[in-house]
């Protein structure tokens, strides 16, 4: 036996060298190879006294103390200590059972020798035992006064493995054990000597197994493993896990210690910084509070806002500047003092000046200009009038957005533009509650803070493209309060948590169409339609605004490049197709850039733009205006259509062929337009006798209706009148009156109903060499807002039924080589 002096108990939270001795110092015997050989040679008695253990598993060769308190156990220890001192130790399956029976004990135990007994002050007995050999329980022979049982030897271990692999395994066990002892502050360093001085591989495995921090069930399983290599691998896996847990624990403890050290360091530095700042005249937070108070002295606001500010400022003064809430509270107070609560710019009420500014910036748009002048006139008389809420609706490029800036200049107000395109979060308008980190007011309040005025011209651009109800709220619903003159005097922002008066703000919304605007929102706005420009108007806009602007942008003087009126007209007709002037401006810019290059390179150039310049720079014209031609064939009539880029003319073509009376429609027509064709055909069949058409013809001739430009989708009811005229011309072989166009919806009774887009359609007819137009009687009202120059040179026929339309549109003269409709009896 080698005797190593061991101190106390080797234990750790992560790796437990269980109690190896009592509280006093003890000599712990370690097995030498000779001792192990002698122990293995000892015979196990056939019958032996059994000591049940609650929370321990004894391994061969291992020494550790146990405390016995049950009467049976104390009697057994005393009897065995007086005799040969050999007992059988078996662990209980369930440690909570006070009086176990045979079935409550594990099947494999260890023969133990009692080395020493100690009587403890609490009445319990501590026994130091050493494991010898394993055995299997066969049957119980005695229950009182303590257990005795017949046992059988456990399977003998195979010969001790040899080789590099086994040696490396045993060395790994030692290394991991030593690392755990070194890293655990609760295990005495003397434990490492015990590990280093164990020579027997089997005893090393048993010793480490006994002290592993694993459950008793797992330890019992290790005891029952007969193969040494298998048992060693299991122990190595458990050691690796324990080492990882110990490393993690040490990392956490070091991090906590580092954080505490940093906090203490920061505290002392802050205290020093505070002392230095007091010497210099105050801390930053005191300076912030002083600045807020200074701004509040000159602020124009209501008593309610003032009361809120003072209350929140008092709250800020009580806060710790290091707290996260301090920054949020300071940001809130900054917004309160920066907002223009009752600050307004002085309106310029000179109506002539306002009219001049509007006329200089925009050509046409008389409706909007008149509405602004009316507002100024009333404001001049009644100073506290609420601002109107206008919605400018029209195609792209007609000047809706830029008009807002001109209105602001005419009124001498600040200008704000907020794009609503794609807005889908209500908080963008109403803000977030200030309790959230990074919270701020909505964009409406933010923009008022920027311009420092509570009565700006506020353009809400693309209001028709605001998203509806989403997971983030309904922005359209939030706009209801903003755009209602009866409600926006108390607009509630979630960040401010109080009302803000928007009644003096002039809101101007812009949209391309009113169909996608929420009906309740549309009801709160004054809708003003902005139609497309005439060619004449576009020419004037180009001369007055577009060309001078592009010349300035390119650094040229007025006379360096000249655009003749005829050239501007060619650019509009051949290179653009739009209601506005954006594409026109881009084409003008391309021509000016080309000329600018010649000027910069000192090359000779013609300062006057010619048709050759257009083809060289812009290429061949992409668009060709349709012209109304003399119809020498039957079944062709001219209609008028509305498009987002203005009015257009379209031709309806009808072809007849022998067949079974089928109707075929082509030209990329929509459902409504197809229904119009069906109605026209059925009306014609119903009134065939009245129009001198043999009713039997419809059963022997197929009808094909086509609308040219098949790649372009077409829909709407306004082509019904044109389709009926073309069908009647085809079946009567009568000519359609030349230079005549028409538009209107028809019914099965032959009534002519009104349609929209009259102004755009009239402009299209005028451009296309039309001199007569047929409209519904009810479309007369649309001419009130149309300028006289738009209708000059045109003759209008306002009719109510289709028979009158056909009498006017169709000549008595038939076409050359008319079809002969033969009907078989």
C-alpha positions in Angstrom: 0.0 0.0 0.0 1.2 3.5 -0.8 0.1 6.0 1.8 -0.6 9.6 0.5 -1.7 12.2 3.0 -5.1 13.5 1.9 -6.9 16.5 3.3 -10.7 16.7 4.0 -13.2 15.8 1.2 -12.5 16.2 -2.5 -15.6 17.8 -3.8 -16.8 20.3 -6.5 -20.1 21.4 -7.9 -19.1 20.0 -11.3 -16.8 17.1 -10.4 -17.2 15.3 -7.0 -14.5 13.4 -5.3 -17.0 12.2 -2.8 -16.2 11.9 0.9 -12.9 10.1 1.2 -12.4 10.9 4.8 -14.1 12.4 7.8 -13.6 16.0 8.8 -10.2 15.2 10.3 -7.2 14.3 8.3 -6.9 10.6 7.3 -4.5 8.3 5.5 -6.2 7.0 2.4 -4.8 3.7 1.1 -4.3 3.6 -2.7 -4.0 0.2 -4.5 -0.7 -0.8 -5.8 -0.5 -3.5 -8.6 0.5 -6.1 -6.0 -2.5 -5.2 -3.7 -4.8 -5.3 -6.7 -3.5 -8.8 -7.7 -4.0 -10.0 -4.1 -7.5 -8.5 -3.9 -8.5 -10.2 -7.2 -7.3 -13.6 -5.8 -9.5 -13.4 -2.7 -12.5 -15.7 -2.7 -16.0 -14.4 -2.2 -18.0 -16.1 0.5 -21.2 -17.9 -0.6 -23.3 -16.0 2.0 -22.6 -12.5 3.3 -24.2 -9.7 5.3 -25.8 -7.1 3.0 -25.6 -3.3 3.7 -28.0 -1.3 1.5 -26.7 2.2 0.5 -29.1 5.0 -0.3 -26.9 7.5 -2.3 -23.7 5.8 -3.1 -22.2 3.1 -5.3 -19.0 1.4 -4.1 -16.4 0.4 -6.7 -13.6 -2.1 -6.2 -10.5 -0.7 -4.5 -12.2 2.6 -3.7 -12.2 3.9 -0.1 -14.9 6.3 1.1 -16.9 7.0 4.2 -20.6 6.2 4.6 -22.9 7.3 7.4 -25.2 4.6 8.8 -28.3 5.6 10.7 -30.8 2.7 10.4 -30.9 0.3 13.2 -30.3 -2.7 10.9 -27.3 -1.1 9.4 -25.8 -0.1 12.8 -26.2 -3.6 14.1 -24.6 -5.1 11.0 -21.6 -2.8 11.1 -21.0 -3.5 14.8 -21.2 -7.3 14.3 -18.9 -7.2 11.2 -16.4 -4.9 12.9 -16.0 -7.4 15.8 -15.5 -10.3 13.4 -13.8 -10.5 9.9 -15.0 -7.0 8.9 -16.2 -8.1 5.5 -19.7 -7.1 4.3 -21.6 -6.8 1.0 -22.6 -3.3 -0.1 -25.5 -2.9 -2.5 -27.1 0.4 -3.6 -30.9 0.9 -3.4 -32.9 1.4 -6.6 -35.0 4.1 -4.8 -33.1 6.0 -2.1 -36.3 7.3 -0.6 -37.3 3.8 0.7 -36.6 3.6 4.5 -36.9 -0.1 4.9 -35.9 -1.8 1.6 -36.7 -5.4 0.7 -34.8 -7.7 -1.7 -36.6 -6.4 -4.8 -35.5 -2.8 -3.9 -31.8 -3.6 -4.2 -29.6 -3.6 -7.3 -28.6 -6.9 -8.6 -24.8 -6.2 -8.5 -22.9 -5.0 -5.4 -19.4 -4.9 -4.0 -17.7 -6.9 -1.3 -16.3 -4.3 1.2 -13.9 -4.3 4.1 -14.5 -2.0 7.1 -11.4 0.0 7.7 -12.6 2.1 10.6 -15.8 3.2 12.4 -16.4 6.6 14.1 -19.2 7.6 16.5 -20.5 11.0 15.5 -22.0 13.6 18.0 -25.5 13.4 16.3 -25.7 9.7 17.1 -25.0 8.4 13.6 -22.0 6.1 12.8 -19.5 6.9 10.1 -17.9 3.9 8.6 -14.8 4.0 6.3 -15.0 1.1 3.9 -12.9 -0.2 0.9 -14.4 -2.0 -2.0 -12.9 -5.4 -2.9 -14.7 -7.4 -5.6 -18.1 -7.3 -7.4 -20.8 -9.9 -6.8 -24.3 -10.8 -8.0 -27.2 -11.2 -5.5 -28.9 -14.6 -5.7 -31.4 -14.8 -2.9 -32.0 -13.4 0.6 -31.4 -15.8 3.5 -32.0 -13.5 6.5 -34.0 -10.3 7.1 -33.5 -9.7 10.8 -31.6 -8.3 12.6 -30.1 -7.4 9.2 -29.9 -8.7 5.7 -27.9 -11.7 4.7 -27.9 -13.2 1.2 -26.4 -15.8 -1.0 -24.1 -14.2 -3.6 -22.2 -15.3 -6.8 -19.0 -13.9 -8.1 -19.3 -11.3 -10.9 -17.9 -12.2 -14.3 -14.1 -11.9 -14.2 -12.6 -9.1 -16.2 -10.7 -10.3 -19.3 -7.0 -9.9 -19.3 -5.9 -6.3 -18.9 -5.8 -4.8 -22.4 -2.4 -3.7 -23.8 -1.4 -1.5 -26.6 -1.2 2.2 -27.6 -4.9 2.7 -27.8 -5.6 1.5 -24.3 -2.6 3.4 -22.8 -3.8 6.6 -24.6 -7.3 6.1 -23.1 -6.0 5.7 -19.6 -3.7 8.7 -20.0 -6.7 10.8 -21.3 -8.6 9.8 -18.1 -5.8 11.1 -16.0 -5.3 14.3 -18.0 -9.0 15.2 -17.8 -9.2 14.4 -14.1 -6.2 16.6 -13.4 -7.6 19.5 -15.5 -10.9 19.3 -13.6 -9.0 19.4 -10.2 -6.9 22.4 -11.4 -9.9 24.4 -12.7 -12.2 23.7 -9.8 -11.5 26.1 -6.8 -13.2 23.7 -4.3 -11.1 20.6 -4.9 -7.8 20.7 -2.9 -4.7 20.5 -5.0 -3.7 17.3 -3.0 -6.3 15.4 -5.1 -4.1 15.7 -8.1 -1.4 13.7 -6.2 -3.9 10.8 -5.7 -4.6 10.7 -9.4 -1.0 10.8 -10.4 0.0 8.0 -8.0 -2.6 5.5 -9.2 -0.7 2.9 -11.2 -3.5 0.4 -11.8 -5.6 1.2 -14.9 -8.6 -0.7 -13.4 -8.4 1.1 -10.1 -8.0 4.5 -11.9 -11.3 3.8 -13.8 -13.0 2.7 -10.6 -11.7 5.6 -8.5 -12.8 8.2 -11.1 -16.1 6.5 -11.7 -16.8 6.7 -7.9 -16.3 10.4 -7.9 -18.0 11.4 -11.1 -20.8 14.0 -10.8 -23.5 11.7 -12.4 -26.6 10.1 -11.0 -26.6 7.0 -8.9 -28.4 5.1 -11.7 -25.6 5.9 -14.1 -22.9 4.9 -11.6 -24.7 1.6 -11.0 -24.6 1.0 -14.8 -20.9 1.6 -14.8 -20.4 -0.9 -11.9 -22.3 -3.5 -13.9 -20.1 -3.1 -17.1 -17.7 -6.0 -17.2 -15.5 -4.8 -20.0 -12.8 -2.4 -18.8 -12.3 -0.6 -22.1 -16.1 0.0 -22.4 -16.2 1.3 -18.9 -13.2 3.5 -19.5 -14.8 5.1 -22.6 -18.0 5.8 -20.7 -16.1 7.5 -17.9 -14.1 9.5 -20.4 -17.3 10.8 -22.0 -18.6 11.9 -18.6 -15.4 13.6 -17.8 -15.4 15.6 -21.0 -18.9 16.8 -20.3 -18.0 17.8 -16.8 -14.9 19.7 -18.1 -17.0 21.6 -20.6 -19.6 22.6 -17.9 -16.7 23.7 -15.6 -15.2 25.8 -18.4 -18.6 27.5 -19.1 -19.1 28.2 -15.4 -15.6 29.8 -15.1 -16.3 31.9 -18.2 -19.6 33.2 -16.8 -17.9 34.0 -13.4 -15.0 35.8 -15.1 -17.5 37.8 -17.3 -19.5 38.8 -14.3 -16.4 39.9 -12.5 -15.2 41.9 -15.5 -18.6 43.6 -15.8 -18.6 44.5 -12.1 -15.1 45.9 -12.4 -16.1 48.0 -15.5 -19.2 49.3 -13.6 -17.0 50.3 -10.7 -14.6 52.0 -13.0 -17.3 53.8 -14.9 -18.8 55.0 -11.6 -15.5 56.5 -10.4 -14.9 58.1 -13.8 -18.4 59.6 -13.8 -18.0 61.0 -10.4 -14.7 62.6 -11.4 -16.3 63.9 -14.6 -19.2 65.3 -12.6 -16.8 67.2 -10.4 -14.9 68.6 -13.4 -18.2 69.7 -15.1 -19.4 71.4 -11.9 -16.1 73.4 -11.8 -16.7 74.4 -15.5 -20.2 75.6 -14.9 -22.7 72.7 -14.9 -23.4 69.2 -16.2 -24.6 68.5 -19.7 -28.1 67.6 -18.5 -28.3 70.9 -16.5 -27.3 72.8 -19.7 -30.0 70.9 -21.6 -32.7 71.8 -19.1 -31.5 75.4 -19.1 -31.8 75.5 -22.9 -35.3 74.0 -22.9 -36.4 76.6 -20.3 -34.9 79.4 -22.4 -36.8 78.3 -25.6 -40.0 78.0 -23.6 -39.9 81.6 -22.5 -40.3 82.9 -26.0 -42.8 80.2 -27.1 -46.3 81.0 -28.3 -48.5 78.2 -27.1 -51.7 77.5 -25.2 -52.0 77.1 -21.4 -52.6 73.4 -21.9 -49.4 72.9 -23.8 -47.5 75.1 -21.4 -48.8 73.0 -18.5 -47.8 69.7 -20.1 -44.3 71.1 -20.9 -43.7 72.2 -17.3 -44.9 68.9 -15.9 -42.7 66.9 -18.2 -39.7 69.1 -17.6 -40.1 68.6 -13.8 -40.1 64.8 -14.5 -36.9 65.2 -16.6 -35.1 67.0 -13.8 -35.8 64.2 -11.4 -34.5 61.5 -13.8 -31.0 60.0 -13.7 -29.2 61.2 -16.8 -27.8 57.6 -17.2 -31.3 56.1 -17.5 -32.6 55.1 -20.9 -35.8 57.0 -20.2 -33.9 60.3 -19.9 -33.1 60.4 -23.6 -36.8 59.7 -24.6 -38.1 62.3 -22.2 -35.6 64.9 -23.5 -36.5 64.2 -27.1 -40.2 64.6 -26.3 -39.6 68.0 -24.7 -37.4 69.1 -27.6 -40.3 68.4 -29.9 -42.7 70.4 -27.7 -40.6 73.5 -27.8 -39.6 73.2 -31.5 -43.2 72.8 -32.8 -44.8 76.0 -34.2 -47.9 75.8 -31.9 -49.4 79.2 -32.6 -46.8 80.5 -35.1 -48.2 81.5 -38.5 -46.7 83.2 -41.6 -48.5 86.4 -42.8 -50.5 85.7 -46.0 -50.0 88.0 -49.0 -53.6 89.0 -49.7 -52.8 90.9 -52.9 -55.1 89.1 -55.3 -53.5 90.5 -58.5 -50.1 89.4 -57.2 -51.4 85.9 -56.6 -53.0 85.7 -60.0 -49.7 86.8 -61.6 -47.7 84.3 -59.7 -50.0 81.5 -60.7 -50.2 82.5 -64.3 -46.4 82.8 -64.6 -45.8 79.3 -63.2 -48.6 77.4 -65.0 -50.3 77.8 -68.2 -54.0 76.9 -68.1 -55.4 75.2 -65.0 -58.0 77.9 -64.7 -60.3 76.0 -62.3 -57.6 75.6 -59.7 -56.4 79.2 -60.0 -59.9 80.5 -59.7 -60.5 78.5 -56.6 -57.3 79.8 -54.9 -58.2 83.4 -55.8 -61.7 82.8 -54.3 -60.1 81.5 -51.1 -57.8 84.6 -50.9 -60.7 86.9 -51.5 -62.7 85.4 -48.6 -59.6 85.3 -46.4 -59.0 89.0 -47.1 -62.5 89.8 -45.7 -62.8 87.1 -43.0 -59.4 86.6 -41.4 -60.0 83.3 -39.5 -61.5 81.3 -42.3 -60.6 77.5 -42.4 -58.4 76.5 -45.3 -60.0 74.5 -48.1 -58.9 70.9 -48.7 -58.5 70.4 -52.4 -57.8 67.3 -54.4 -56.3 67.8 -57.9 -57.1 64.8 -60.0 -55.6 64.3 -63.5 -53.2 62.3 -65.6 -49.4 62.3 -64.9 -47.4 65.4 -66.0 -50.2 68.0 -66.0 -48.6 70.0 -63.1 -50.6 68.8 -60.1 -47.6 68.6 -57.7 -45.8 71.7 -58.9 -49.0 73.7 -58.6 -48.8 73.3 -54.8 -45.5 75.1 -54.8 -46.9 77.9 -56.9 -49.8 78.3 -54.5 -47.5 78.6 -51.6 -45.5 81.3 -53.4 -48.7 83.2 -54.3 -49.9 83.1 -50.6 -46.4 83.7 -49.2 -46.6 80.5 -47.2 -44.2 77.8 -46.3 -44.4 74.7 -48.6 -44.4 71.0 -47.6 -44.7 68.0 -49.9 -45.3 64.6 -48.5 -45.4 61.6 -50.8 -48.1 59.0 -49.8 -47.3 56.5 -52.5 -47.1 53.0 -51.0 -47.7 54.3 -47.4 -49.1 51.3 -45.4 -48.3 52.1 -41.8 -50.7 54.3 -39.8 -47.8 55.2 -37.4 -46.2 57.1 -40.3 -49.0 59.7 -40.0 -49.9 59.5 -36.3 -46.5 58.6 -34.8 -45.6 56.1 -32.1 -46.2 56.3 -28.4 -43.2 57.8 -26.7 -42.8 54.7 -24.5 -41.2 52.9 -27.4 -37.5 53.2 -28.0 -36.8 55.4 -31.0 -40.4 56.7 -31.0 -41.1 60.0 -32.9 -44.1 61.9 -34.1 -45.8 61.2 -37.4 -44.6 62.8 -40.7 -47.3 65.4 -40.5 -46.0 66.8 -37.2 -42.4 66.3 -38.2 -42.8 68.4 -41.4 -44.5 71.2 -39.4 -41.5 71.3 -37.1 -39.2 71.6 -40.1 -40.9 74.6 -41.7 -41.7 76.3 -38.3 -45.2 77.3 -39.4 -48.7 76.1 -38.6 -50.3 77.4 -41.8 -48.2 76.0 -44.7 -49.4 74.8 -48.0 -49.2 71.0 -47.5 -49.2 68.8 -50.6 -50.3 65.2 -50.0 -48.9 63.7 -53.2 -50.3 60.5 -54.8 -53.1 60.1 -52.2 -54.8 57.5 -54.5 -51.8 55.1 -53.9 -52.2 54.9 -50.1 -52.6 51.3 -48.9 -55.8 50.3 -47.2 -56.3 48.3 -44.1 -53.2 46.3 -43.3 -51.5 44.6 -40.3 -49.9 48.0 -39.5 -53.2 49.9 -39.3 -55.2 51.8 -41.9 -53.5 55.0 -43.2 -56.6 56.0 -45.1 -58.6 56.1 -41.9 -55.9 58.2 -40.3 -56.2 60.7 -43.2 -59.9 61.1 -42.5 -59.2 63.2 -39.4 -56.4 65.2 -41.2 -58.5 66.1 -44.2 -61.8 66.9 -42.4 -62.1 70.6 -41.7 -64.5 69.9 -38.8 -62.0 67.6 -37.1 -58.4 68.6 -38.0 -58.5 71.5 -35.5 -57.7 68.8 -32.9 -55.4 66.3 -34.7 -54.1 63.7 -32.2 -50.5 62.5 -32.6 -49.6 59.4 -30.5 -46.1 60.8 -29.7 -47.3 64.2 -28.5 -50.3 62.7 -26.6 -52.2 66.0 -27.1 -54.2 67.7 -29.9 -52.6 69.9 -32.6 -54.5 72.4 -34.7 -54.2 71.7 -38.4 -57.2 73.9 -39.4 -55.0 76.7 -40.8 -53.0 74.3 -43.0 -54.0 74.3 -46.7 -54.0 70.7 -47.7 -53.7 70.0 -51.4 -54.0 66.3 -52.4 -53.0 65.0 -55.8 -54.2 61.8 -57.5 -54.3 60.2 -60.9 -57.8 58.7 -60.3 -60.5 59.0 -57.7 -61.6 55.4 -58.1 -59.0 54.0 -55.7 -59.6 56.7 -53.0 -61.7 55.6 -50.1 -65.2 57.0 -50.5 -65.2 58.6 -47.0 -61.9 60.2 -47.7 -63.1 61.4 -51.2 -66.2 63.0 -49.5 -64.0 65.2 -47.4 -62.1 66.8 -50.3 -63.1 69.3 -53.0 -62.3 67.4 -56.2 -60.9 69.5 -59.1 -60.3 67.7 -62.4 -57.2 68.6 -64.4 -57.6 67.5 -67.9 -54.8 67.0 -70.5 -53.5 69.9 -72.5 -54.3 70.8 -76.1 -51.5 70.8 -78.6 -51.8 74.6 -78.6 -51.5 74.7 -74.8 -48.5 72.3 -74.9 -46.8 74.6 -77.4 -47.3 77.6 -75.1 -46.1 75.6 -72.1 -43.0 74.6 -74.0 -42.2 78.1 -75.1 -42.9 79.8 -71.7 -41.6 77.2 -69.3 -40.0 74.0 -70.6 -37.5 75.5 -73.1 -36.3 78.4 -70.8 -35.9 75.9 -67.9 -33.8 73.5 -69.9 -31.7 76.3 -71.4 -30.9 77.5 -67.9 -30.2 73.9 -66.6 -27.7 73.4 -69.5 -26.0 76.8 -69.0 -27.1 78.3 -72.3 -28.4 81.8 -73.1 -31.8 82.4 -74.6 -30.9 82.9 -78.3 -28.2 80.2 -78.6 -30.9 77.6 -79.5 -34.2 78.5 -81.0 -37.3 76.2 -81.3 -39.7 77.3 -84.0 -43.4 76.8 -83.2 -43.7 74.3 -86.1 -40.9 72.2 -84.6 -42.4 72.1 -81.2 -45.7 71.0 -82.7 -43.9 68.1 -84.6 -42.2 67.0 -81.3 -45.6 66.9 -79.6 -47.4 65.0 -82.4 -44.7 62.6 -83.5 -42.6 61.9 -80.4 -45.0 62.2 -77.5 -48.4 60.7 -76.6 -49.3 62.0 -73.1 -51.8 64.2 -71.4 -49.1 66.1 -69.6 -45.7 67.5 -70.7 -43.1 65.3 -69.0 -42.1 63.4 -72.1 -42.1 66.6 -74.1 -39.6 68.1 -71.6 -37.3 65.1 -71.9 -37.4 65.3 -75.7 -36.6 69.0 -75.6 -33.7 68.3 -73.2 -32.3 65.7 -75.6 -32.2 68.2 -78.5 -30.6 70.9 -76.3 -27.9 68.5 -75.1 -27.1 67.6 -78.7 -26.7 71.3 -79.6 -24.8 72.0 -76.3 -22.1 69.4 -77.4 -21.5 71.3 -80.6 -21.2 74.6 -78.7 -18.8 73.2 -76.2 -16.6 71.7 -79.0 -16.7 75.0 -81.0 -18.2 73.2 -83.9 -20.5 75.1 -86.4 -24.2 74.4 -85.7 -27.5 75.8 -86.7 -29.0 77.6 -83.7 -32.5 77.1 -85.1 -33.8 73.5 -84.6 -35.0 71.9 -87.8 -37.0 68.8 -88.8 -33.7 67.1 -89.8 -32.4 67.7 -86.2 -35.5 65.9 -84.9 -34.9 62.8 -87.0 -31.2 62.8 -86.3 -31.5 63.2 -82.5 -34.9 61.7 -81.7 -35.1 59.2 -84.5 -38.1 58.5 -86.7 -41.4 59.7 -85.2 -43.0 57.0 -83.1 -46.6 58.2 -83.2 -48.8 59.0 -86.1 -52.1 60.9 -85.4 -55.1 59.1 -86.9 -56.9 61.2 -89.5 -60.6 60.8 -90.5 -60.6 59.7 -94.1 -63.3 59.5 -96.7 -64.9 56.1 -96.2 -65.4 54.5 -99.6 -66.2 51.1 -98.1 -69.3 50.2 -96.1 -69.1 49.2 -92.4 -66.5 51.7 -91.2 -67.3 54.4 -88.7 -65.3 56.8 -86.6 -65.6 56.8 -82.8 -64.1 58.9 -80.0 -62.3 57.3 -76.9 -60.8 58.6 -73.7 -57.4 57.4 -72.5 -55.2 58.3 -69.5 -53.0 60.4 -71.8 -55.9 62.2 -73.5 -58.5 61.6 -76.2 -58.1 59.5 -79.3 -60.2 58.6 -82.3 -60.8 54.9 -83.2 -62.3 53.2 -86.2 -65.0 50.5 -86.0 -64.8 48.1 -88.9 -67.5 45.6 -89.9 -67.1 42.8 -92.4 -69.8 40.4 -93.7 -69.3 36.9 -95.1 -71.7 34.2 -96.0 -72.4 31.8 -93.2 -74.8 31.0 -90.4 -75.3 34.4 -88.8 -72.4 34.2 -86.3 -71.0 37.3 -84.6 -67.2 37.5 -84.1 -65.4 40.3 -82.1 -61.7 41.1 -82.4 -59.3 43.9 -81.4 -58.6 43.1 -77.7 -62.0 44.3 -76.4 -63.1 44.3 -72.8 -66.3 42.8 -71.5 -68.3 46.0 -71.5 -67.3 46.8 -75.1 -68.3 43.3 -76.2 -71.7 43.8 -74.6 -72.0 47.1 -76.5 -71.4 45.2 -79.8 -74.0 42.6 -78.9 -76.6 45.3 -78.0 -75.9 47.1 -81.3 -76.3 43.9 -83.3 -79.6 42.9 -81.5 -81.0 46.4 -82.0 -80.2 46.2 -85.7 -82.0 42.9 -86.0 -85.0 44.1 -84.1 -85.3 47.2 -86.4 -84.3 45.6 -89.6 -87.6 46.4 -91.4 -87.5 50.0 -90.3 -84.0 50.3 -91.9 -85.0 48.5 -95.1 -83.0 45.3 -94.3 -84.4 41.9 -95.0 -84.5 40.1 -91.6 -83.6 36.8 -93.2 -80.2 38.2 -94.1 -78.9 37.8 -90.5 -79.3 34.1 -90.6 -77.1 33.6 -93.8 -74.3 36.1 -93.2 -71.6 36.1 -90.5 -70.6 39.4 -88.9 -67.1 40.3 -87.9 -66.5 43.5 -85.9 -62.9 44.6 -85.5 -61.3 47.6 -83.7 -57.8 48.3 -85.0 -54.6 48.3 -82.9 -55.3 44.9 -81.5 -52.4 45.1 -79.1 -54.0 47.9 -77.2 -56.7 46.8 -74.7 -60.0 48.7 -75.1 -63.2 48.8 -73.0 -66.1 51.0 -72.1 -69.7 51.6 -73.4 -69.0 54.8 -75.4 -68.4 52.9 -78.7 -71.9 51.5 -78.8 -73.2 54.3 -81.1 -70.2 53.8 -83.5 -70.7 50.0 -83.6 -74.4 50.3 -84.5 -73.6 52.9 -87.2 -70.9 50.6 -88.8 -73.2 47.6 -88.6 -76.1 49.5 -90.3 -73.7 50.8 -93.0 -72.5 47.2 -93.7 -76.0 45.7 -94.0 -77.4 48.6 -96.0 -74.2 49.3 -98.0 -74.7 53.0 -97.5 -71.8 55.4 -97.1 -71.0 56.9 -93.7 -70.8 60.7 -93.7 -67.2 61.9 -94.1 -65.3 63.8 -91.3 -68.0 62.7 -88.8 -67.2 61.2 -85.4 -69.4 60.1 -82.6 -69.5 58.8 -79.0 -72.2 57.5 -76.7 -73.7 54.5 -75.0 -76.8 52.8 -76.5 -79.6 50.7 -75.0 -81.7 47.9 -76.5 -84.5 50.5 -76.9 -82.3 52.6 -79.1 -81.7 55.4 -76.5 -78.5 57.4 -76.7 -76.9 57.8 -73.2 -74.2 60.3 -72.1 -70.6 59.3 -71.6 -67.6 61.0 -70.0 -64.3 62.5 -71.1 -66.0 64.9 -73.5 -63.3 67.6 -73.5 -60.5 65.1 -74.3 -62.6 63.5 -77.0 -63.4 66.9 -78.6 -59.6 67.7 -78.6 -58.9 64.4 -80.3 -61.6 65.1 -82.9 -60.2 68.5 -83.6 -56.6 67.2 -84.1 -57.9 64.5 -86.5 -59.6 66.7 -89.0 -63.2 66.0 -87.8 -65.8 68.8 -88.3 -69.0 67.1 -87.0 -69.6 65.2 -83.8 -72.7 63.3 -82.6 -73.3 63.3 -78.8 -76.1 62.4 -76.4 -78.5 65.2 -75.6 -77.5 64.9 -72.0 -73.9 65.7 -72.8 -74.8 69.4 -73.4 -74.1 70.1 -69.7 -70.4 69.2 -70.2 -69.9 72.1 -72.5 -70.3 74.7 -69.7 -66.6 74.2 -68.7 -65.2 73.9 -72.2 -63.5 77.0 -73.6 -64.8 78.4 -76.9 -61.5 77.9 -78.7 -61.8 74.1 -78.1 -65.1 73.9 -80.0 -64.4 76.5 -82.7 -64.8 75.0 -86.2 -66.8 72.0 -84.9 -70.5 71.3 -85.4 -72.2 69.3 -82.7 -75.4 67.2 -83.0 -77.1 66.4 -79.7 -79.5 63.4 -80.3 -81.6 61.1 -78.1 -82.2 57.9 -80.1 -80.3 55.8 -82.6 -82.8 56.1 -85.5 -82.0 59.8 -85.6 -78.3 59.0 -85.4 -78.4 56.6 -88.4 -80.5 59.1 -90.4 -77.8 61.8 -89.8 -74.7 59.6 -90.1 -75.6 57.5 -93.1 -75.9 59.0 -96.6 -78.6 57.8 -99.0 -75.8 57.1 -101.5 -74.6 53.5 -101.6 -70.9 52.5 -102.0 -69.5 51.4 -105.3 -70.0 47.7 -106.1 -72.4 47.1 -103.1 -73.0 43.6 -101.8 -76.1 41.8 -103.0 -77.8 39.9 -100.2 -79.3 36.8 -101.7 -81.6 34.9 -99.4 -82.7 31.4 -100.3 -86.3 30.7 -99.9 
